[in-house]
Amino acid sequence: MTGTTEVRGGSVAVDRAVRDVTRPFYAYAVLANSLFQRGVFVIFLYQRGYSAAQVALLQTLLYLVSGIAELPTGVIADRIGRRAAIVIGQLLIAGCLLGQVASDSYGVFLALFIGQGIGMACVSGSDTALLYDLLVRRGATAGYVRIRSRFTMLGTVTSGAAIVLGGQLQQISWGVVYGASAACLVLAVLVLRSGVPEIRGADAVDEREGAEEEHGDATAWRAMLRVATPALVTLVVVSGLMHATLTPYIIFTQKTLSDQGAGTAWVSVVISAGFLVGGLTPLLADRADRRVGYRLVVPVSLLALAAALGLSGLGLVWVTIAAFLLLAGVPEIAAVLVDNALNEAVPSRHRASLLSMIAFVESALIGIGYLVLGALMDGLGSGVGMAAYAAVPVLACLLWLPVLARGARVTREPTNPVDRKTL
């Protein structure tokens, strides 16, 4: 009876500790994604007098700078603290948003988008590393997929709502749209600082025994070489290709729908609904992880993306809408499961740095994806260009099949027999 009581008491204590972590993170997810300019910023740039090529350059620059900055900002996050990196990044983004609404100079916009990309890099990798290591400290990483799913859901649903509200706020002024976004980012920082403790790489506790060997790595590069199994490298590339398909697909679907006859109002409703679907589907990630695992979810997601792109090429607006709403959310499940697998594969001491290296690959591929899909749509037409781009997720699926067939491990074989059961 005593043993049973202790187990139950311990479980209650862990649940209470996890709630103390997740509540401020969930509030942060809502505030950090209340970016009201996200769904109308292209219109804002056009009204500033910029051409389509200039807008495309700004967007490509944003992702390329973010990718390049991932490496140094990840190291900084491990050295000075993950929460500190998030605070710096969000405040930098807020300042850049205010600068954009206050300026008309394209040169200034180039500088502000560079600053925004650096801010995005500061946040990328640091937020999930901080959340994961806080759960490690509380012995609750088994619930990470469920928690990360809710975190993603809140952020994505909030983004969809913010897109709709942004269009309404724009009727007042662009200053209100961008000012409200910056204010929400500042509030997100305050919530994080008041409710989430700081963790640096040196303070982090590895989940697996034998971590003292990993802590002997002096740099993140050595740590990456230690954990970089062929399966892990393949997973990073395949995940990057998946994001390089999904992100441009979501953005360029606006043009595809418009070319197929959908009005601006319909386009905004469809894109907002897509964000809502993309926010709710990650709630299925925990069940998908328990029943099939990320190894099977990854190829299914890639094939779903390929199907959505192919159906967009038929030139039928209702088919394009249905494909977008039904299939675009599937990769969000894979994204949560892959994120969990990558967190399990890297050591705590360099977790933010290593996740930033991975994010660098994803950002670089996303930037290239924008250019390739844009070129295909310009050369072949929006629908046919979309269909041709389906070759990218098909290629990613082919790269993943050998790992799936061999049952290769993403993490290296543990040296501790006890850990052998958990990997």
C-alpha positions, -999 to 999 in steps of 0.1 A, spaced: 0 0 0 28 24 9 45 18 -25 12 25 -43 7 57 -24 42 69 -32 37 62 -69 4 80 -70 18 109 -51 48 111 -73 25 110 -104 4 138 -90 35 159 -82 48 154 -118 15 164 -133 14 195 -112 50 204 -122 42 198 -158 11 221 -156 34 248 -141 55 245 -172 29 242 -199 5 269 -188 29 298 -194 41 281 -226 5 278 -239 -1 315 -231 32 323 -249 21 303 -279 -11 324 -282 6 358 -278 36 350 -300 14 339 -329 -10 369 -327 7 384 -357 -21 404 -374 0 415 -403 8 379 -414 -22 375 -437 -21 410 -452 16 420 -452 19 413 -490 -9 438 -496 9 463 -473 41 459 -493 22 464 -526 6 496 -512 40 508 -504 47 506 -541 69 475 -542 68 451 -572 62 414 -570 99 408 -575 108 431 -547 83 414 -524 97 380 -534 132 392 -526 122 403 -492 106 370 -484 135 350 -497 159 372 -478 139 366 -446 143 329 -448 180 329 -460 191 352 -432 171 332 -407 188 300 -419 223 315 -418 217 330 -384 205 297 -370 240 284 -363 253 314 -342 220 320 -324 217 284 -314 252 285 -298 242 317 -280 210 301 -267 231 273 -252 256 297 -237 234 326 -223 201 307 -220 173 295 -241 147 319 -226 171 348 -231 175 340 -268 137 339 -272 133 372 -254 160 388 -277 145 374 -308 109 384 -301 118 419 -291 139 422 -323 110 411 -344 87 435 -326 111 464 -333 113 454 -370 75 453 -373 73 488 -359 100 500 -382 83 486 -413 51 505 -406 71 537 -401 92 535 -432 87 538 -470 123 532 -481 130 498 -497 166 499 -484 152 503 -449 129 474 -455 158 452 -466 176 460 -433 144 454 -413 137 420 -429 173 410 -422 167 419 -385 135 400 -385 152 370 -399 178 371 -371 150 374 -346 133 344 -360 166 324 -358 169 334 -321 135 319 -313 138 289 -336 152 259 -317 153 278 -284 116 275 -277 114 237 -282 147 231 -265 136 251 -235 103 232 -233 119 198 -238 146 203 -211 121 216 -186 101 184 -191 134 164 -188 139 180 -154 105 169 -143 107 134 -157 79 140 -181 93 137 -216 68 109 -223 42 136 -226 62 158 -249 43 148 -281 9 156 -265 22 189 -250 40 199 -282 8 191 -302 -12 214 -280 15 241 -283 14 238 -321 -24 238 -322 -27 269 -301 -1 287 -322 -16 277 -355 -52 284 -346 -42 318 -332 -24 325 -365 -56 318 -384 -77 340 -362 -51 367 -364 -53 366 -402 -90 374 -401 -86 401 -374 -57 416 -393 -80 423 -422 -105 440 -399 -78 461 -381 -64 473 -414 -96 492 -420 -85 514 -391 -49 518 -401 -17 498 -409 -2 513 -377 -28 495 -356 -21 462 -374 16 463 -369 15 480 -335 -9 453 -322 14 425 -334 44 441 -318 25 446 -285 15 409 -285 52 399 -289 61 421 -260 34 405 -238 46 371 -249 81 380 -236 67 391 -203 47 359 -199 78 338 -206 100 357 -182 75 356 -154 64 320 -158 93 300 -173 127 294 -156 159 298 -176 180 269 -188 214 270 -203 231 242 -221 254 236 -191 224 235 -168 205 210 -188 200 174 -177 202 147 -203 173 122 -204 195 91 -209 222 77 -186 257 79 -199 252 116 -207 285 125 -191 302 111 -222 281 135 -244 289 163 -220 325 158 -228 319 173 -263 334 208 -262 314 221 -291 281 215 -308 299 204 -339 315 175 -321 282 167 -305 265 166 -339 292 142 -353 286 120 -323 248 117 -328 247 120 -366 236 85 -377 228 81 -414 191 77 -404 192 110 -384 208 128 -413 182 114 -437 154 124 -414 167 160 -412 169 162 -450 135 146 -455 119 168 -429 135 198 -446 121 188 -480 87 184 -464 88 219 -450 102 232 -483 71 218 -499 45 228 -473 55 264 -466 56 276 -502 25 256 -510 5 274 -484 17 308 -495 14 302 -533 -21 286 -529 -34 321 -526 -22 329 -562 -34 295 -575 -69 300 -561 -70 336 -575 -60 324 -609 -87 297 -608 -114 323 -602 -117 326 -564 -123 361 -551 -101 378 -526 -126 372 -498 -128 335 -506 -90 332 -507 -87 348 -472 -114 325 -458 -98 294 -473 -63 303 -461 -77 311 -426 -95 277 -426 -63 260 -436 -45 275 -406 -74 262 -384 -72 227 -398 -34 228 -396 -37 238 -359 -62 210 -350 -46 181 -368 -15 180 -345 -38 170 -317 -38 136 -334 0 133 -331 0 116 -298 -24 89 -310 -4 86 -343 28 82 -324 15 54 -302 -2 35 -331 22 38 -360 51 61 -351 69 88 -371 85 63 -395 52 56 -412 37 91 -406 65 108 -426 60 90 -459 22 93 -456 26 131 -450 48 134 -481 24 115 -503 -4 137 -490 15 168 -500 22 153 -534 -15 146 -539 -25 181 -528 -1 196 -553 -11 173 -581 -48 180 -575 -41 217 -576 -29 212 -612 -64 202 -624 -74 238 -625 -107 233 -606 -110 257 -578 -132 235 -556 -108 206 -560 -79 229 -550 -98 241 -520 -107 206 -509 -72 193 -514 -58 222 -494 -81 218 -465 -80 180 -463 -44 172 -470 -23 202 -460 -28 195 -423 -14 160 -424 23 171 -425 17 190 -392 13 157 -375 46 145 -389 63 177 -379 54 172 -342 66 136 -342 98 144 -361 105 172 -336 101 147 -307 125 123 -325 151 150 -330 149 162 -294 154 126 -282 184 122 -305 205 152 -294 222 159 -260 208 185 -237 240 205 -234 240 214 -271 202 209 -277 195 245 -289 226 246 -311 219 212 -327 182 221 -333 193 254 -348 216 235 -372 187 214 -382 165 245 -386 193 260 -408 189 231 -432 151 235 -432 153 273 -438 178 269 -466 155 243 -483 124 265 -478 142 295 -494 152 274 -524 116 259 -525 101 294 -528 124 302 -558 118 268 -575 80 268 -571 78 305 -580 98 298 -612 76 268 -621 44 288 -616 57 317 -637 69 293 -665 41 267 -665 12 285 -649 1 284 -613 -18 251 -614 7 231 -636 36 246 -617 21 233 -584 16 199 -600 52 198 -612 65 207 -577 49 175 -564 82 159 -575 98 173 -544 78 154 -517 79 123 -539 118 126 -539 117 130 -502 96 99 -498 120 79 -519 149 91 -497 131 79 -466 121 44 -479 155 28 -474 155 39 -437 120 26 -433 128 -7 -450 160 -13 -429 144 -2 -397 175 20 -391 178 39 -359 178 76 -357 197 75 -323 229 56 -318 227 23 -299 227 31 -262 255 18 -241 233 13 -210 211 -19 -211 183 -1 -193 181 26 -220 179 -1 -247 143 -5 -240 134 31 -245 150 40 -279 
